[in-house]
């Protein structure tokens, strides 16, 4: 099952999309500490494919996926 979330992102002059904050639910907004890698990728856990952002959020390795116009996440194992 996909965990769709709200993401606040920056669009730079080169067209890169950089996630800055994620809202996991009504009460939880977290800063993206660091973006480690960006690549097209399929989600093996949730299904679907898109651009995978390997990030740390509160020090936890996390995959954020941009699937067309919606974001979802998976905790990296």
N, C-alpha and C positions, 0 to 999 in steps of 0.2 A: 504494500500500500504506500502511495506517495504521500509525503508530508509537505503539502504546499504551504508556502510561507510568504510573508511580505518582506521585500528587500529594498533598502535604500541604496542606490548605486550612483556612481559618478561616471559620466560619459566624457572622456577626454577628447582633445582636438584630433587625435588620430583615429577616433572611433572605438577605442577600447572601452569596455564596460568593467568597472571595478566596484565590487560590492563593498559597502561601508558598514552597514548595520543590517541585522536580521531581526524580525519580530516573529518569535516562535508561537506566541499566543497573545491574548489581550494584555497580559501583565509582564511579559518578558521581551525586552529589547536588548540586544547584545551587539557590541562592536565587533567587527571583523578585525582581529589582531594583525593578520598578515595573509596575503594571497601568495601561495607557494608555487602553484602551477595552474595553467589554463589550457584546456585541450578539448576537442570534440570527443565524446565518449558515450557509451551506453551504460545505463544503470543496471547492474546485474541483480541487485536486490529488489528494486522497485519496478523495473521495467521502464521502457522509454529510453530516449537518447536526447542529447543536446550538448551544450558546452558545459564541461565540468570544471568547476573552480575548486582546487584543493586549497583549503584555508585552515587557519586556526581561529576559533571563536572561543574566547575565555580560556585559551591555552589548550583546547581540545581540537584534535585534527578532525575536520569535517569536510564533506563534499557538498558543495552547492551546485545544483544543476539549473541551467537556464534552458528550459524546454519551450522553444518558440517565444511566447510572451509570459510564461509563468515560471516561478522558481520553486524548487523543492530541495530537500536536504537529506543526507544520510550521514550517520556517524561513521567515520573510517574505523575499520577493525584491524 
